[in-house]
Amino acid sequence: MYDQDKLNQIAQKKEQWEKGTLHKSVSRFPERKEQFLTTSSEPIRRLYTPLDVPDLDYERDLGFPGEYPFTRGVHATMYRGRPWTMRMFAGFGSAKETNARYKYLLQQGNMGLSVAFDLPTLMGYDTDAPEALGEFGKCGVAISSLQDMEMLFDGIPLDQVSTSMTINSPAAIIWAMYIAAAEKQGVPMDKLRGTLQNDILKEYIAQKEFIFPPEPSMRLVTDTIEFGTNHLPQWNTISISGYHIREAGSTAAQELAFTLGDGLEYVRWALERGLDIDDFAPRLSLFFNSHNDFFEEIAKFRAARRIWAREMKETFGAKNPRSWLCRFHTQTAGASLTAQQPEINVVRVAIQALAAVIGGTQSLHTNSLDEALALPSEHAVTIALRTQQIIAEESGVTNTIDPLAGSFFIEHETDKIEQQVYDYWRQVEDLGGVLPAIEQGFYQREISNAAYEYQRQIDANERHIVGVNKYADPEEELRIPILEMDPQGYDWQVERLNKLRQERDNAQVDKTLAALRRAAEGTENTMPYILDAVRAYATLGEITDVFREVFGTYQEPNWI
């Protein structure tokens, strides 16, 4: 975009500015002695000019919204047409308690549902399993059978809402329960809209909620992609997630490199299954974190769209422009929230949400002010939702598309993050690919090192966290209400589960589980067999145990 003669003139002008205006100013008002770094510890220059983006080509690097390479947005009108989906993540205690929270959120203007599951559910255990003791409903809702799923969405028409479910190792089973619950409402599966997280690779990399070894786990993910492609045309069968990678301590570039790299690995597995890329790629979605550094996050989101579009079009040969779209959900950074002075978390969340919106997200969850202390109270989650609504209705940022495009700083940061992504991909390729890199602990070490450095800076007071190591209040007392769950919820859940096991057709349950075992031992797609077992009211634990017996369980290697 810039003529070389013009760049030379700017370079001369900049040198004159540094020797004159800047030198005089710094002599009178010295700059702070601290390092100027992004949240990812990347150095920030004093000033950015066209000299920092000399090779920027508008058509190649930016283009127009809704057109390749989609740097400026996946839709031609973006939020001038409709706002992002306000999808608040929620789940706690029993299905009955969470159902009430969902109805409340929908009444308050929430546009889509997002299910948080408790730890036993995430690990494929029924509520009354010995391994689940003490964890009922603490980090999400407990779902042990189709009966629970029916209760979770009781009175919520599943043909009228879209639902996101954050579940990974047992994702196929929980998805089957949702499909079956919709059938009970009279809603066929081809009418369902929503997203299944189903991203097992990031579990090995960061979150550690894996059950089975990588190879059979990838088979289950591919089964869901294939089944969704054939039967649920409106459903995103996988949400390739960088959120948990970032929460584990990664940098912005690591989050993007590892997430997009995982996504391309899922594409490879689906192609090896025999699927056509333009049949399944339009239903792939991504999920990113929005952290504290406003500009770094915006640049990350813009780079994500450009990289994904290029890889899908040029590397994998997708022909359908919808296959090139990096459509993503965003959640504000839980790891950034503090137990100290929790009210000021509202400000952090607002800044992070604004970055996600200016960065062009398709849906957004805003964390609540109390999440460093407990699951969100009704009061706190309402403020979090209202934060999004104020951004949408009052801030003016929805009036134009990609408003920071052309900023020398933003374009430089976008290019830099993109280059860092490809640098990481070359390292992964040298290790043999994604699965070998996981087995060798590459991702885990990179994230651990980044997390250590970030915490070291805080401990050394080189990085300031308001209310923690700067402007702390030693006299602070907790002044916010904390969510309280039904103390009888566990007993009630176990009683219902035992009654279900007694009243269902156990012969039919055994028959469906035996058929599922044969499918798992062979090469058939397991989804139809999981659905049959779910419809017979086989429990989550019973179905997962079939896979545990056939596939085995995974023990992470010790790389030290």
LUMBA-93908 format. One record per residue (C-alpha): residue number from 1; z, y, x; residue in one letter. Coordinates in Angstrom, 2 decimals. Each point is the difference from the previous one (the first is absolute). Last residue first. Example, Ala and Ser with C-alpha at 12.3 -4.5 7.8 and 13.67 -1.06 7.14 Angstrom:
# residues 2
  keti       c3       c2       c1  torfi
     2     7.14    -1.06    13.67      S
     1     0.66    -3.44    -1.37      A
# end
This chain:
# residues 560
  keti       c3       c2       c1  torfi
   560    33.18   -34.79    10.53      I
   559    -2.81    -1.14    -2.29      W
   558     2.13    -2.22    -2.25      N
   557    -2.41    -1.54    -2.48      P
   556     0.37     0.67    -3.75      E
   555     0.85    -3.12    -1.95      Q
   554    -2.41    -0.76    -2.81      Y
   553     0.49    -2.48    -2.80      T
   552    -1.92    -3.19    -0.80      G
   551    -3.39    -0.04    -1.71      F
   550     0.36    -2.98    -2.36      V
   549     3.78    -0.06    -0.50      E
   548     0.34     3.78    -0.02      R
   547    -2.97     0.26    -2.35      F
   546     1.63    -2.31    -2.52      V
   545     3.30     1.84     0.53      D
   544    -1.70     3.24    -1.02      T
   543    -0.84    -1.50    -3.38      I
   542     3.55    -1.20    -0.63      E
   541     1.54     3.24     1.25      G
   540    -2.19     2.18    -2.22      L
   539     0.86    -2.09    -3.01      T
   538    -2.20    -2.38    -1.95      A
   537    -0.34     1.52    -3.43      Y
   536    -2.97    -2.16    -1.12      A
   535    -2.15     3.14     0.13      R
   534     1.17     0.49     3.59      V
   533    -1.09    -3.50     0.99      A
   532    -3.44     0.45    -1.56      D
   531    -0.40     3.38     1.68      L
   530     0.91    -1.46     3.38      I
   529    -2.65    -2.68    -0.53      Y
   528    -2.67     2.58    -0.84      P
   527     1.02     2.05     3.07      M
   526    -0.10    -2.82     2.57      T
   525    -3.68     0.29     0.95      N
   524    -0.97    -3.48     1.11      E
   523     0.22    -1.12     3.63      T
   522     2.32    -2.97    -0.13      G
   521     3.76    -0.36     0.52      E
   520     0.56     3.15    -2.03      A
   519    -2.14    -1.39    -2.83      A
   518     1.92    -3.29     0.01      R
   517     3.31     1.86    -0.08      R
   516    -1.16     2.17    -2.87      L
   515    -0.89    -3.09    -2.03      A
   514     3.48    -1.41     0.64      A
   513     1.55     3.31    -1.03      L
   512    -2.01     0.00    -3.23      T
   511     1.10    -3.54    -0.91      K
   510     3.65     0.64     0.85      D
   509     0.03     3.09    -2.24      V
   508    -1.69    -1.95    -2.79      Q
   507     2.69    -2.67     0.19      A
   506     2.60     2.75     0.05      N
   505    -1.11     1.38    -3.36      D
   504     2.29     3.07    -0.09      R
   503     3.44    -0.02    -1.63      E
   502     2.29    -1.14     2.83      Q
   501    -1.62     1.99     2.82      R
   500    -0.08     3.09    -2.19      L
   499     3.71    -0.34    -0.83      K
   498     0.81    -0.13     3.71      N
   497    -2.02     3.16     0.63      L
   496     1.60     1.84    -2.90      R
   495     3.49    -0.83     1.27      E
   494    -0.94     1.01     3.53      V
   493    -1.25     3.41    -1.20      Q
   492     3.08     0.65    -2.13      W
   491     2.31    -0.88     2.87      D
   490    -1.92     2.31     2.35      Y
   489    -0.10     2.90    -2.46      G
   488     3.70     0.01    -0.81      Q
   487     0.69     2.98     2.27      P
   486    -2.85     1.91    -1.71      D
   485    -1.33     2.33     2.68      M
   484     1.45     3.27     1.22      E
   483    -2.25     2.68     1.44      L
   482     1.80     2.60     2.11      I
   481     0.87     3.50    -1.21      P
   480    -0.15     2.77     2.61      I
   479     2.82     1.93     1.63      R
   478     0.79    -1.98     3.14      L
   477     2.36     2.12     2.07      E
   476    -0.97     2.05     3.05      E
   475     2.73     1.45     2.17      E
   474    -1.81    -0.79     3.27      P
   473    -3.10     1.83    -1.25      D
   472    -2.93    -0.44     2.36      A
   471    -2.29     2.96     0.69      Y
   470    -1.71    -2.01     2.74      K
   469     0.56    -3.63     1.02      N
   468     0.15    -1.45    -3.51      V
   467    -0.24     2.74    -2.62      G
   466    -3.42     1.08     1.18      V
   465    -1.54    -2.58     2.31      I
   464    -0.85     1.57     3.35      H
   463    -1.95    -1.67     2.76      R
   462     1.10     0.50     3.62      E
   461     3.63    -0.46    -1.08      N
   460     0.29    -2.94     2.42      A
   459     0.82    -2.32    -2.91      D
   458    -2.96     1.37    -1.98      I
   457    -2.39    -0.40     2.93      Q
   456     1.26    -3.53     0.65      R
   455    -0.58    -0.85    -3.67      Q
   454    -3.68     0.98     0.24      Y
   453    -0.41    -1.82     3.33      E
   452     1.55    -3.17    -1.34      Y
   451    -2.18     0.01    -3.11      A
   450    -3.14     0.39     2.13      A
   449     1.03    -2.85     2.31      N
   448     0.83    -2.26    -2.93      S
   447    -3.33     0.75    -1.69      I
   446    -1.97    -0.89     3.13      E
   445     2.12    -3.09     0.63      R
   444    -0.48    -1.33    -3.55      Q
   443    -3.73     0.61     0.06      Y
   442    -0.46    -1.98     3.20      F
   441     2.39    -2.85    -0.85      G
   440    -2.21    -2.76     1.41      Q
   439    -0.25    -1.76    -3.37      E
   438    -0.93     3.29    -1.66      I
   437    -2.70     0.71     2.58      A
   436    -1.33    -3.56    -0.46      P
   435    -0.22     0.64    -3.76      L
   434    -1.73     3.38     0.32      V
   433    -2.64    -0.80     2.62      G
   432    -0.31    -1.74     3.35      G
   431     2.32     2.11     2.16      L
   430    -2.94     2.13     1.26      D
   429    -0.91     0.67    -3.64      E
   428     3.50     1.33    -0.63      V
   427    -0.30     2.36     2.98      Q
   426    -3.41     1.20    -1.18      R
   425     1.45     0.63    -3.44      W
   424     2.72     2.15     1.51      Y
   423    -2.53     2.27     1.69      D
   422    -1.98     0.16    -3.24      Y
   421     3.03     1.29    -1.85      V
   420     0.81     2.49     2.76      Q
   419    -3.50     1.47    -0.32      Q
   418     0.46     0.50    -3.75      E
   417     3.38     1.62     0.60      I
   416    -1.59     2.45     2.42      K
   415    -2.92     0.84    -2.30      D
   414     2.31     0.78    -2.91      T
   413     2.30     2.00     2.29      E
   412    -2.92     2.10     1.26      H
   411    -1.28     0.53    -3.55      E
   410     3.43     1.08    -1.18      I
   409     0.56     2.39     2.92      F
   408    -3.43     1.62    -0.16      F
   407     0.38     0.40    -3.74      S
   406    -3.41    -0.84    -1.40      G
   405     1.42    -2.04    -2.86      A
   404     3.45     1.28    -0.98      L
   403    -0.84     0.46    -3.70      P
   402    -1.17    -3.60    -0.53      D
   401    -1.17     0.70    -3.55      I
   400     0.93     3.10    -1.98      T
   399     2.23     0.76    -2.98      N
   398     2.45    -2.87     0.49      T
   397     2.02     1.94     2.58      V
   396     0.87     2.68    -2.54      G
   395     3.75    -0.66     0.26      S
   394     0.91     0.05    -3.70      E
   393    -1.35    -2.97    -1.95      E
   392    -0.71    -2.75     2.52      A
   391     2.63     0.94     2.59      I
   390     2.51     0.64    -2.80      I
   389    -0.81    -3.39    -1.54      Q
   388     0.48    -1.77     3.30      Q
   387     3.44     1.52     0.49      T
   386     0.81    -0.75    -3.66      R
   385    -0.35    -3.69     0.81      L
   384     2.52     0.24     2.83      A
   383     2.36     2.09    -2.16      I
   382    -0.20    -2.67    -2.71      T
   381     0.69    -2.71     2.57      V
   380     3.20     1.76     1.03      A
   379     1.36     0.36    -3.54      H
   378    -0.81    -3.61    -0.92      E
   377     1.78    -1.19     3.13      S
   376    -2.04    -1.25     2.90      P
   375     1.03    -3.18     1.83      L
   374     2.80     0.79     2.41      A
   373     1.14     2.22     2.89      L
   372    -3.07     0.95     2.03      A
   371    -1.89    -0.04    -3.31      E
   370     2.08     2.80    -1.54      D
   369    -2.59     2.82     0.10      L
   368    -2.67    -2.10    -1.68      S
   367    -3.24    -1.10     1.58      N
   366    -3.30     1.36    -1.31      T
   365    -2.59    -2.58    -0.92      H
   364    -3.64     1.06     0.10      L
   363    -3.43    -1.03    -1.16      S
   362    -3.57     0.72     1.08      Q
   361     0.95     1.88     3.20      T
   360    -2.15     2.87     1.25      G
   359     1.70     1.33     3.15      G
   358     0.97     3.17    -1.88      I
   357     1.80    -2.30    -2.44      V
   356     1.66    -2.12     2.67      A
   355     1.07     3.10     1.96      A
   354     1.51     1.49    -3.17      L
   353     1.95    -3.21    -0.58      A
   352     1.44     0.16     3.52      Q
   351     1.05     3.63    -0.42      I
   350     1.57    -0.72    -3.41      A
   349     1.78    -3.09     1.30      V
   348     1.58     1.91     2.86      R
   347     1.14     2.73    -2.38      V
   346     1.57    -2.45    -2.45      V
   345     1.72    -1.66     2.95      N
   344     2.04     3.21     0.13      I
   343     2.26    -1.38    -2.75      E
   342     1.00    -2.92     2.23      P
   341     2.14     2.16     2.31      Q
   340     0.60    -2.95     2.32      Q
   339    -1.35    -3.30    -1.30      A
   338    -3.34     1.04     1.46      T
   337    -3.60    -0.55    -0.99      L
   336    -2.66    -0.41     2.68      S
   335    -0.08    -3.80    -0.23      A
   334    -0.98     0.26    -3.66      G
   333    -3.20     1.79     0.91      A
   332    -1.97     1.14    -3.03      T
   331    -2.17    -2.62    -1.63      Q
   330    -3.78     0.11    -0.08      T
   329    -2.60    -2.03    -1.87      H
   328    -3.46    -0.34     1.47      F
   327    -3.70    -0.21    -0.73      R
   326    -1.99    -0.36     3.22      C
   325    -3.46    -0.09    -1.54      L
   324    -2.84    -1.78     1.80      W
   323    -0.27    -2.83    -2.52      S
   322    -0.57     2.57    -2.73      R
   321    -3.13     1.06     1.89      P
   320    -1.49    -3.47    -0.69      N
   319    -1.98    -1.21     3.01      K
   318     2.75    -1.54     2.13      A
   317    -1.33    -0.87     3.44      G
   316     3.22    -1.19     1.59      F
   315    -0.06     2.14     3.15      T
   314    -2.05     3.00    -1.21      E
   313     1.00     0.41    -3.62      K
   312     3.49    -1.46    -0.15      M
   311     0.90     1.21     3.46      E
   310    -1.32     3.53    -0.51      R
   309     1.64     0.43    -3.38      A
   308     3.34    -1.28     1.29      W
   307    -0.07     2.33     3.02      I
   306    -0.89     3.10    -2.02      R
   305     2.56    -0.64    -2.74      R
   304     2.81    -0.73     2.44      A
   303    -0.78     3.09     2.10      A
   302     0.59     2.24    -3.02      R
   301     3.33    -1.69    -0.77      F
   300     1.16     0.28     3.60      K
   299    -0.98     3.68     0.24      A
   298     2.12     0.78    -3.06      I
   297     2.91    -1.91     1.52      E
   296    -0.22     1.82     3.32      E
   295    -0.12     3.35    -1.80      F
   294     3.21    -0.44    -1.99      F
   293     2.13    -1.82     2.56      D
   292     2.75    -1.47    -2.17      N
   291    -1.48    -3.33    -1.03      H
   290    -2.51    -1.07    -2.64      S
   289    -0.26    -3.79     0.09      N
   288    -3.20    -1.77    -0.92      F
   287    -1.26    -2.61    -2.44      F
   286    -3.56    -1.31    -0.09      L
   285    -2.33    -1.35    -2.65      S
   284    -2.56    -2.79    -0.19      L
   283    -1.74    -0.23    -3.37      R
   282    -3.33     1.45     1.16      P
   281    -0.01    -2.57     2.84      A
   280    -0.17    -3.05    -2.28      F
   279    -3.56    -0.38    -1.33      D
   278    -1.60     2.32     2.56      D
   277     1.26    -2.23     2.80      I
   276    -1.57    -3.13    -1.45      D
   275     2.51    -2.86    -0.03      L
   274    -0.63    -3.14     2.01      G
   273     3.56    -0.82     1.07      R
   272    -0.97     1.25     3.45      E
   271    -0.76     3.36    -1.60      L
   270     3.48     0.06    -1.56      A
   269     1.59    -0.81     3.36      W
   268    -1.94     2.75     1.77      R
   267     0.92     2.57    -2.67      V
   266     3.67    -0.92     0.35      Y
   265    -0.34     0.66     3.75      E
   264    -1.57     3.38    -0.73      L
   263     3.06     0.94    -2.01      G
   262     2.35    -1.08     2.76      D
   261    -1.85     2.29     2.43      G
   260     0.22     2.83    -2.53      L
   259     3.76    -0.46    -0.13      T
   258     0.57    -0.51     3.73      F
   257    -2.10     2.98     1.05      A
   256     1.29     2.33    -2.72      L
   255     3.68    -0.71     0.49      E
   254    -0.45     0.01     3.77      Q
   253    -1.66     3.42    -0.17      A
   252     2.80     1.42    -2.16      A
   251     2.63    -1.38     2.38      T
   250     1.91    -3.14    -0.83      S
   249     3.70    -0.14    -0.83      G
   248     0.52    -2.89    -2.42      A
   247    -0.60     2.44    -2.87      E
   246    -3.47     0.64     1.44      R
   245    -0.89    -3.70    -0.07      I
   244     1.55    -0.23    -3.46      H
   243    -2.32     2.68    -1.35      Y
   242    -3.11    -1.26     1.74      G
   241    -0.90    -2.30    -2.85      S
   240    -3.25    -1.64    -0.93      I
   239     0.26    -0.07    -3.77      S
   238    -1.58    -3.27    -1.07      I
   237    -1.40    -1.38    -3.24      T
   236    -0.93     3.40    -1.39      N
   235    -0.59    -0.86    -3.67      W
   234    -2.76     1.35    -2.23      Q
   233    -2.40    -2.94     0.44      P
   232     2.68    -2.62    -0.69      L
   231    -1.77    -3.39    -0.32      H
   230    -2.47    -0.70     2.81      N
   229     1.02     2.63     2.55      T
   228     3.66    -0.52    -0.89      G
   227    -0.24    -3.72     0.66      F
   226    -1.75     0.51     3.35      E
   225     2.44     2.67     1.16      I
   224     2.92    -2.13    -1.23      T
   223    -1.19    -3.07     1.87      D
   222    -0.57     2.13     3.11      T
   221     3.64     1.04    -0.06      V
   220     1.05    -3.63    -0.40      L
   219    -2.18    -1.05     2.96      R
   218     1.47     2.78     2.09      M
   217     3.44    -1.46    -0.62      S
   216    -1.31    -3.42     0.98      P
   215    -1.09     1.41     3.39      E
   214     2.97     2.33     0.63      P
   213     2.83    -2.53    -0.38      P
   212     1.90     0.05    -3.31      F
   211     2.94     2.09    -1.18      I
   210    -0.51     3.58     1.15      F
   209     2.24     2.94    -0.85      E
   208     0.03     1.26     3.60      K
   207    -0.73     3.68    -0.77      Q
   206    -1.88     0.92     3.17      A
   205    -2.81    -2.03     1.53      I
   204     0.55    -3.38    -1.65      Y
   203     0.43     1.72    -3.35      E
   202    -2.93     2.31     0.77      K
   201    -2.25    -3.06     0.05      L
   200     1.18    -1.16    -3.42      I
   199    -1.46     2.84    -2.02      D
   198     0.19    -1.21    -3.63      N
   197     0.62     3.51    -1.32      Q
   196    -1.36    -0.87    -3.43      L
   195    -1.62     2.92    -1.78      T
   194    -0.65     0.90    -3.60      G
   193    -2.25    -0.21    -3.00      R
   192    -0.18    -2.91    -2.43      L
   191    -2.90    -0.31    -2.44      K
   190    -1.63    -2.99     1.75      D
   189     3.30    -1.85    -0.27      M
   188    -0.05    -0.13    -3.77      P
   187     2.64     2.01    -1.90      V
   186     1.51    -1.85    -2.99      G
   185     3.56     0.97     0.88      Q
   184     0.72    -3.58     1.12      K
   183    -3.17     0.23     2.08      E
   182     1.49     3.06     1.70      A
   181     3.08    -2.04     0.93      A
   180    -2.33    -2.68     1.42      A
   179    -1.80     2.53     2.20      I
   178     3.32     1.43     1.17      Y
   177     1.35    -3.47     0.78      M
   176    -3.17    -0.82     1.91      A
   175     0.49     3.15     2.04      W
   174     3.55    -1.11     0.82      I
   173    -1.33    -3.34     1.22      I
   172    -2.88     1.43     2.05      A
   171     2.33     2.54     1.60      A
   170     2.52    -2.59     1.25      P
   169    -0.38     1.14     3.64      S
   168    -0.77     3.63    -0.94      N
   167     1.49     1.91    -2.91      I
   166    -0.12     3.71    -0.77      T
   165    -1.54    -0.09    -3.47      M
   164    -2.15     2.84    -1.33      S
   163    -0.58     0.25    -3.73      T
   162    -2.64     1.83    -1.97      S
   161     0.83     0.89    -3.56      V
   160    -1.83    -0.35    -3.33      Q
   159    -1.04    -3.68    -0.08      D
   158     3.50    -0.95     1.12      L
   157     1.59     1.41    -3.14      P
   156     3.66     0.70     0.92      I
   155     2.34    -1.26    -2.72      G
   154     1.32    -2.81     2.19      D
   153    -1.36     0.45     3.51      F
   152     3.02    -1.24     1.98      L
   151     0.94    -2.41    -2.80      M
   150    -3.31    -1.86     0.27      E
   149     0.37    -0.06     3.79      M
   148     3.48    -1.47    -0.31      D
   147    -1.26    -2.79    -2.27      Q
   146    -2.89    -0.64     2.37      L
   145     2.61    -1.06     2.53      S
   144     2.40     1.08     2.74      S
   143    -0.49     3.77     0.03      I
   142     2.96     2.05     1.26      A
   141    -0.66     3.76     0.10      V
   140     0.28     2.00     3.18      G
   139     2.12     0.63     3.09      C
   138     3.33    -1.21    -1.35      K
   137    -1.14    -2.03    -3.00      G
   136     1.74    -3.22     1.03      F
   135     0.69    -0.07     3.74      E
   134     3.50    -1.51     0.14      G
   133    -1.14    -3.62    -0.01      L
   132    -3.75    -0.34     0.41      A
   131     0.01    -2.81     2.58      E
   130     2.14    -2.13    -2.32      P
   129    -2.72     0.29    -2.69      A
   128     1.26     1.47    -3.29      D
   127    -2.39     2.97    -0.05      T
   126    -3.02    -2.18     0.72      D
   125    -1.40     0.25     3.51      Y
   124    -3.48     1.01     1.17      G
   123     1.01     2.40     2.80      M
   122    -0.98     3.16    -1.89      L
   121     1.73    -1.38    -3.10      T
   120     3.21    -0.63     1.96      P
   119    -0.25     3.53     1.50      L
   118    -0.30     1.90    -3.28      D
   117    -3.34     1.13    -1.34      F
   116    -1.29     3.58    -0.27      A
   115    -2.68     0.40    -2.66      V
   114    -2.29     3.00    -0.26      S
   113    -1.02     1.28    -3.42      L
   112    -2.65     2.61    -0.67      G
   111    -0.29     3.54    -1.37      M
   110     3.63     1.16     0.07      N
   109     0.28     2.90    -2.44      G
   108     3.68    -0.06    -0.93      Q
   107    -0.48    -2.46    -2.89      Q
   106    -1.68    -2.41     2.41      L
   105     2.99     0.30     2.33      L
   104     2.46    -0.78    -2.80      Y
   103    -1.98    -3.03    -1.12      K
   102    -0.06    -1.27     3.58      Y
   101     3.77     0.54     0.38      R
   100     0.68    -2.02    -3.18      A
    99    -2.18    -2.84     1.28      N
    98     1.98     0.10     3.26      T
    97     3.25    -0.72    -1.82      E
    96    -1.50    -2.85    -2.01      K
    95    -1.72    -1.53     3.02      A
    94     3.40    -0.25     1.66      S
    93     1.39     2.03     2.87      G
    92    -2.30     2.60     1.49      F
    91    -3.65     1.04    -0.03      G
    90    -1.98     3.19     0.45      A
    89    -2.88     1.48     2.00      F
    88    -1.27     3.15    -1.75      M
    87    -3.76     0.16    -0.52      R
    86    -1.26     3.53    -0.53      M
    85    -3.73    -0.71    -0.04      T
    84    -1.88     2.78     1.79      W
    83    -1.14     2.91    -2.10      P
    82    -3.20     0.02    -2.05      R
    81    -3.34     1.77     0.35      G
    80     1.08     2.96     2.14      R
    79     2.15    -2.54     1.85      Y
    78    -2.95    -1.56     1.88      M
    77    -3.29     1.50    -1.26      T
    76    -2.46    -2.12     2.01      A
    75     2.38    -2.91     0.42      H
    74     0.86    -1.90     3.20      V
    73     1.19     3.06     1.89      G
    72    -0.91     2.37     2.85      R
    71    -0.38    -2.67     2.67      T
    70    -2.12    -1.97    -2.48      F
    69    -2.52    -1.17     2.68      P
    68    -2.03    -0.15    -2.23      Y
    67     0.03     1.91    -3.28      E
    66     2.62     0.60    -2.71      G
    65     1.15     3.20     1.64      P
    64    -2.67     1.44     2.31      F
    63    -0.76    -0.77     3.64      G
    62     2.73     0.09     2.61      L
    61    -0.84    -1.71     3.28      D
    60    -3.74    -0.67    -0.17      R
    59    -1.04     2.81    -2.36      E
    58     2.29     2.60     1.57      Y
    57    -0.49    -0.92     3.63      D
    56     3.03     0.79     2.16      L
    55    -0.95    -0.29     3.67      D
    54     1.93     3.05     1.22      P
    53     3.20    -0.90    -1.87      V
    52     2.72     1.36     2.32      D
    51    -2.21     2.83     1.30      L
    50    -0.46     1.12    -3.62      P
    49     3.59     1.27     0.26      T
    48     3.49    -1.48    -0.06      Y
    47     3.11     1.84     1.21      L
    46     3.36    -0.82     1.55      R
    45    -0.85    -3.63     0.56      R
    44     1.85    -2.84    -1.72      I
    43     1.14    -3.07     1.94      P
    42     0.09    -3.35    -1.85      E
    41     3.52    -1.29    -0.54      S
    40    -0.93    -1.73    -3.27      S
    39     1.98     2.58    -2.00      T
    38    -2.19     2.56     1.75      T
    37     1.14     1.60     3.22      L
    36     0.68     3.47     1.38      F
    35     2.36    -0.58     2.90      Q
    34     3.12     2.12     0.00      E
    33     0.27     3.16     2.09      K
    32    -0.69     2.36    -2.90      R
    31    -2.63     2.60     0.73      E
    30     0.98     3.15     1.87      P
    29     0.02     3.26    -2.01      F
    28    -0.62     3.00     2.27      R
    27    -1.85    -1.74     2.84      S
    26    -1.52    -2.43    -2.50      V
    25    -1.56     2.91    -1.91      S
    24    -1.41     1.71     3.08      K
    23    -1.49    -3.25     1.31      H
    22    -1.51    -0.80    -3.41      L
    21    -1.73     3.37    -0.42      T
    20    -1.41     0.21     3.52      G
    19    -0.48    -3.03     2.22      K
    18    -0.10    -2.46    -2.91      E
    17    -2.24     2.26    -2.09      W
    16    -2.43     0.48     2.90      Q
    15    -0.21    -3.78     0.48      E
    14    -0.59    -0.46    -3.72      K
    13    -2.77     2.59     0.03      K
    12    -1.72    -1.78     2.89      Q
    11     0.27    -3.37    -1.77      A
    10    -1.28     1.57    -3.22      I
     9    -3.03     1.38     1.84      Q
     8    -0.72    -3.41     1.51      N
     7     0.27    -1.58    -3.45      L
     6    -2.51     2.52    -1.32      K
     5    -2.42    -0.85     2.77      D
     4     0.46    -3.69    -0.82      Q
     3    -0.84     0.58    -3.69      D
     2     2.63    -1.48    -2.31      Y
     1    -0.47    -2.28    -2.97      M
# end
